[in-house]
């Protein structure tokens, strides 16, 4: 499961679609609708919020926004709590840098023509997250 901290606009078509599917899986896990992936470390940051279902709903909503901007059709009806989270989750600049290196390696092999602009400095982050200074997150499998 890869729930990118990077902004969804940095993902190629395959990455955006996979992110949508995996975030839907995360939502199902957090809602107790599936038994698999219950201990996946990337879910820790959602569980640490006051409302994990609303937080993953906000994550999914931003992914759906990007899909819509590209004229893809993601079913927003599958989001349990769209727009119901009014907070942010912190992510370290070290985590973003790690994910950017990971993504660019994937893109070089999978979609060499896709060359998103990461923005100045630290690559742009998903709107749910607030960037703080720090190393790669402890839940990341390095």
Secondary structure, DSSP 8 states (H G I E B T S, - for coil): ----SB-GGGS-HHHHHHHHHHHHHHHHHHTTS-STTTT-GGGHHHHTSS-HHHHHHHHHHHHHHHHHHTT----GGG-TTTT-----EEEEHHHHHHHHHHHHHHHHHH-TT------SSS--B-TTEEEES-SS-TTS--
